[in-house]
Amino acid sequence: MTDPTTGPVHPTVDDPVVGALSEPIGGPVGSRARSREAGGTSSWWTPLRVLLALTALSFALGLVAQASCVADQWRGDGQLARVCGSEIADSYTGTGLVEGAWPWSSEADTLSRHAVLEEPALVGLWTYAAARATQLVSGGPSLEERYGVAAATLPRDPDIRRERTIFVAANAIGLAVLALLTTLALSRVHRRRPWDAAGFAVAPLLVVTGLTAWDLIAVSAVGLALLAWSRRRAVVAGALVGVGVAAGVWPVLLLGAFALSASRTRRLVEVPPAVAAAAGAWVCLNLPALVSGPAQWQRFWAVAADRGPDSGTLWTVLDDSIGISHDTVLTTSLALVGVWVTGVVTLCLLAPSPPRVSQAALLLVAGLVLLRPAFEPHQALWLLPLAALARPRWRDLLIWQSCAVVFAAMHSWWRGGLLDPGGDGPAGFYWIGIGVHVVGTLWLVAVVVGDLWWPEVDPVGGERPRRDPPRRGRGGSRGQVTTMRSNDVAV
């Protein structure tokens, strides 16, 4: 008989929460079903197909949530009250995309009429392609005529309103494909744990914030990079990290996670090629913007480096309550991020077992989420693929995501003025939302730290990387070596 332990780990058996929820429909899957699955005789509904269907359903729910904002074209405070605001919609009429302009155009006419797109290079390329596709689908409007009217009146034009809806739809289709690719990648990182990808596929956070901005571009690159690293494709993994960095700076921390895990698993030689590939991919994707409009290309970096405590962090609370200078926030935040990174490095080097890449990366990115001067709700997506692999337990994922969704709602209401206090007092309810987000993220950090320090409680114990090589000489061996499939390495 086929040993069911060689087949996929089923969530109804592995996760207490999923097991309890399965009771009304017959309880956890039995050993006979697991044996059939291990022997390759399972039904057409394989784990991957189920996960892809669930991802599509989550994205469809996100589209439904955006529907109420489509009717009024994302105008006014109504979109904020309904928590369906979208940076994607605003980018079409708020920049030169509506007139077919290159995102980094240096033409005086464009610069005098529209703001420069304050997004990373790959996002700029993505939005330009989506805008061109939109204008092709809408019948090729006369872009020259649009320069003959005031830019401020363009959003009120019925044809442009229709184009903006098409533009959002084009972005949604592309982001949906990226979400499916991310699920596919996460389901194959650990051969026996495809269901861990469900932490991404059915995430409430994906439903609420997946269509707010373009974070899924970087998120999908990170998911694919984790898969490549698990298959010992260091150059491919590095190149994918470079793609992610071109869409959002934070994926660069994945290179640090590669190094931390590799330093304990005798793969350190693979890190330099990964770094070189990441740098090469980043340069290639940034080159069109840098060559065509260096001043406009630098705009994103200038805004990102100088952004103060305007939303979403404890710095916002301090600034609102006692006042704190802009320079002090930037300097102190950078110093605290450095301290956090040092702590993560120390933990990963001293932990009883080598860290998995997803664990190290989650801890590094969480420090950025918690300590940078500003934070937007959709940026919680940065942690989503890492959390799905680092802590595949629905109790912890739901605690963290519930806090993130509460913050997303309160942030939107705060922006819409719904949480403004009477008089000129501070926005205390918004502070509560920030506190909920911080506590939820710290909860996720705490359980991952616990898994690192006490590896026997790690739910992915069977897929942990090998221990450090034994030390010879006085003191003897450092410990036993954990058996693990050679393909499922340290992720």
Helices and strands as residue ranges (DSSP letters): G 4-6, H 11-14, H 16-21, G 23-25, H 31-38, H 47-71, H 78-81, H 87-94, G 96-99, H 108-113, H 121-137, H 143-146, G 151-156, H 158-187, G 194-197, H 198-201, H 204-209, H 215-230, H 234-247, G 250-252, H 253-265, G 268-270, H 271-292, H 294-306, H 314-321, H 326-350, H 357-371, G 377-383, H 384-390, H 394-415, H 428-453, G 455-457, G 461-463
